[in-house]
């Protein structure tokens, strides 16, 4: 699998199944290398990935991320091998430990220490033999990694890391830990809005979901943000670091910063200026590899 420099990260629950297929086809036509889809309270990402892969020809579909508390290691490995075989090697499995509130309150599981839990899960997957037609190559795996220990685990046990909610300064630090050859697929939120007041208000609506979660907050503290940066859904400094807003040229500069910092791939999440869950295709078209 060869990853292109730009991908799209998008929840698609706001679209019906036919529109999801059309969206994936449009992302492919614009020249993006991959389409990353999350797992939270919506569609099963494995089933959704199967639908997108079946309706495209060259697009990589990646999970960003599949929750390891949602499936045991054998079920996850079987899904990975099956999707890779069916798509001719176009499925990229992104795994993550998620967050304690999502695991305990919503799934009813005990949230265990992240590093040993992920290590044990990857070990268990490696030991699983799936009795089916093999895919064209060993399917790749990346893990959601923020802290240095999880980044080290990504380096030693997988093909790479998929950090979420991070500024370019983090990408520099992550690349230093991962070394040259490990994939670093960084998510970047973008918003096509040039009015600072409007842009930050929309950005804060999105950040309100993430900033209370300890995994994200702790990582942003490591990046140099202080307690007062987290008040009222984020200070201007924090909002501007996490959400690239403005015109297409301004946003493109942020993406280039991640690339220059060592990102293998920048996964662009296009926030909707109307506040809805449907990605903003206008900025995705402007930033598309086919148009740049």
C-alpha positions in Angstrom: 0.0 0.0 0.0 1.3 3.4 -1.0 -0.1 6.4 0.9 -0.6 9.7 -0.9 0.1 12.9 0.9 -3.5 14.0 1.2 -6.5 12.1 2.4 -10.0 13.0 3.7 -11.2 12.3 7.2 -15.0 12.3 7.3 -18.0 11.1 9.4 -20.7 10.1 6.9 -23.6 9.4 9.1 -25.4 12.5 7.8 -25.5 10.9 4.4 -27.7 8.0 3.2 -26.0 5.0 1.7 -26.3 6.0 -1.9 -24.8 9.4 -1.1 -22.0 7.8 0.9 -21.1 5.9 -2.2 -21.2 9.1 -4.3 -19.1 10.9 -1.7 -16.4 8.2 -1.8 -16.4 8.3 -5.6 -16.0 12.1 -5.5 -13.1 11.9 -3.1 -11.4 9.3 -5.4 -12.1 11.5 -8.5 -10.4 14.5 -6.7 -7.3 12.5 -6.3 -7.2 11.9 -2.6 -5.3 8.8 -1.6 -7.6 7.7 1.2 -10.9 8.2 3.0 -10.7 7.8 6.8 -14.0 7.1 8.7 -14.5 7.1 12.4 -16.3 4.8 14.9 -18.4 6.4 17.6 -22.2 6.1 17.8 -23.0 5.7 14.1 -22.4 3.0 11.5 -20.2 0.0 12.0 -17.0 1.2 10.3 -16.2 -2.3 8.9 -19.5 -2.5 7.1 -19.2 1.1 6.0 -15.7 0.5 4.7 -17.0 -2.5 2.7 -19.6 -0.3 1.0 -17.2 2.4 0.1 -14.6 0.0 -1.2 -17.2 -1.8 -3.3 -18.2 1.5 -4.9 -14.7 2.8 -5.7 -11.7 1.5 -7.7 -8.5 2.9 -6.3 -9.4 4.7 -3.1 -7.9 3.4 0.2 -10.5 3.3 3.0 -9.2 3.6 6.5 -10.7 3.4 9.9 -9.8 6.3 12.1 -10.3 4.6 14.4 -11.9 1.2 15.0 -12.5 0.8 18.7 -10.7 -2.3 20.1 -13.4 -2.6 22.8 -16.0 -3.1 20.1 -14.5 -6.4 18.8 -12.2 -9.0 20.1 -8.9 -9.5 18.3 -10.0 -12.4 16.2 -13.1 -10.5 14.9 -11.0 -7.5 14.1 -8.3 -9.6 12.3 -11.0 -11.4 10.3 -12.6 -8.2 9.2 -9.2 -6.7 8.2 -8.2 -9.7 6.1 -11.6 -10.0 4.5 -11.8 -6.3 3.5 -8.2 -6.3 2.3 -8.9 -9.4 0.2 -12.1 -8.1 -1.3 -10.7 -4.7 -2.2 -7.4 -5.9 -3.6 -5.4 -4.4 -0.7 -7.2 -1.1 -0.3 -8.2 -1.3 3.4 -6.2 0.3 6.1 -7.1 -0.7 9.6 -6.7 2.1 12.2 -7.1 0.9 15.8 -7.6 2.8 19.0 -8.3 2.4 22.7 -10.9 5.2 22.5 -11.8 7.1 25.7 -12.9 6.0 29.1 -16.4 7.7 28.9 -17.1 6.1 25.6 -15.9 2.7 26.6 -17.5 2.5 30.1 -20.6 4.6 29.8 -21.6 3.7 26.2 -20.2 0.2 25.8 -20.3 -1.1 29.4 -16.7 -2.3 29.4 -13.9 -1.6 31.9 -11.4 0.9 30.5 -8.0 -0.6 31.1 -4.5 0.9 31.0 -4.1 2.0 27.3 -0.5 0.9 26.5 -0.6 -2.7 27.8 -4.2 -3.1 26.5 -3.2 -2.1 23.0 0.0 -4.2 23.1 -1.9 -7.3 24.2 -4.6 -6.7 21.5 -2.0 -6.4 18.8 -0.2 -9.5 20.0 -3.5 -11.4 19.9 -4.3 -10.2 16.4 -0.8 -11.3 15.2 -1.5 -14.8 16.5 -4.8 -15.2 14.7 -4.9 -17.2 11.6 -7.8 -16.4 9.3 -8.9 -19.4 7.3 -9.8 -17.7 4.0 -8.4 -16.6 0.7 -5.4 -14.5 1.6 -5.3 -10.8 0.6 -2.7 -9.7 -2.0 -0.3 -8.5 0.7 -0.2 -8.4 4.5 -2.8 -5.8 5.5 -1.4 -2.8 7.2 -2.4 -1.5 10.7 -1.9 1.8 12.3 -2.9 2.9 15.8 -4.3 6.1 17.3 -1.2 7.4 19.1 -0.8 10.6 21.0 1.7 10.2 23.9 5.3 9.0 23.4 4.7 5.5 24.7 1.9 4.8 22.3 3.9 6.3 19.5 6.7 3.9 20.4 4.2 1.1 20.3 3.1 2.2 16.8 6.7 2.2 15.7 7.5 -1.3 17.0 4.3 -3.2 16.4 2.4 -1.5 13.5 3.0 0.4 10.2 2.3 3.7 11.9 0.3 6.2 13.9 -2.9 8.1 13.3 -2.9 11.2 15.7 -6.1 13.2 16.0 -6.6 16.8 17.3 -3.0 17.8 17.0 -1.1 21.0 15.8 1.9 20.9 13.5 4.2 21.3 16.4 3.0 17.9 17.6 3.8 16.4 14.2 7.5 17.4 14.6 7.7 15.6 18.0 5.9 12.5 16.7 8.2 12.2 13.7 11.2 12.3 16.0 9.8 9.4 18.0 8.6 7.3 15.0 11.8 7.7 13.0 11.8 8.0 9.2 10.0 4.9 8.0 6.9 4.7 10.2 3.7 6.1 8.7 2.4 9.3 10.4 -1.2 10.0 9.2 -2.2 13.2 10.9 -5.8 14.5 11.1 -6.3 18.2 10.5 -9.6 20.0 10.9 -10.3 22.8 8.3 -13.0 25.4 7.9 -13.7 27.6 4.9 -14.6 30.8 6.8 -12.6 34.0 6.8 -14.4 35.8 9.5 -12.5 35.1 12.7 -15.5 35.4 15.1 -17.7 33.1 13.0 -14.8 30.6 12.4 -13.9 30.3 16.0 -17.5 29.9 17.1 -18.0 27.0 14.7 -14.7 25.5 15.7 -15.6 25.7 19.4 -18.8 23.7 18.7 -16.7 20.9 17.4 -14.0 21.2 20.1 -16.6 21.0 22.8 -16.9 17.3 22.1 -13.1 16.6 22.4 -11.6 19.0 25.0 -13.2 17.3 28.0 -11.6 13.9 27.1 -8.5 13.3 29.1 -6.5 11.7 26.3 -6.8 14.8 24.1 -6.4 17.2 26.9 -3.3 15.6 28.3 -1.7 15.6 24.9 -2.4 19.2 24.3 -0.9 20.0 27.6 2.3 18.2 26.4 2.1 20.5 23.4 2.3 23.6 25.7 -1.3 24.6 26.3 -2.3 25.7 29.8 -5.4 25.2 31.9 -7.0 28.5 30.8 -6.7 27.4 27.2 -9.4 24.8 27.8 -11.9 27.2 29.2 -15.1 28.0 27.2 -14.4 25.3 24.6 -10.9 26.6 23.9 -8.9 29.8 23.8 -8.3 31.6 20.5 -4.8 30.2 20.7 -6.0 26.6 21.1 -8.8 26.9 18.5 -6.5 28.4 15.9 -3.9 25.7 16.5 -6.3 22.8 16.0 -8.7 24.2 13.4 -7.2 25.7 10.2 -9.7 28.4 9.1 -9.7 31.0 6.4 -9.6 30.9 2.7 -8.2 27.9 0.7 -4.6 29.4 0.5 -4.5 30.0 4.3 -5.7 26.5 5.0 -3.2 25.0 2.5 -0.4 26.6 4.5 -1.4 24.6 7.6 -1.5 21.4 5.7 2.0 22.1 4.3 3.2 22.7 7.8 2.2 19.2 8.8 3.9 17.8 5.6 7.1 19.8 6.3 7.0 18.6 9.9 7.1 14.9 8.7 3.5 13.8 8.2 3.3 10.9 5.8 -0.3 11.9 5.1 -2.6 14.7 6.2 -6.2 13.6 6.8 -8.3 16.6 6.1 -11.6 16.9 8.1 -13.7 19.6 6.4 -16.0 21.2 9.1 -19.3 22.4 7.8 -19.8 26.2 8.2 -23.5 25.5 8.9 -22.5 23.4 11.9 -23.9 20.2 10.4 -22.2 16.8 10.2 -22.0 16.6 6.4 -18.4 17.5 5.2 -17.9 20.7 3.3 -17.1 19.6 -0.2 -16.2 23.1 -1.3 -12.9 23.1 0.6 -12.2 19.5 -0.2 -12.4 20.3 -3.9 -10.2 23.3 -3.5 -7.5 21.4 -1.6 -7.8 18.2 -3.7 -4.6 16.8 -5.2 -6.2 16.9 -8.6 -6.6 20.7 -8.3 -3.3 21.7 -6.6 
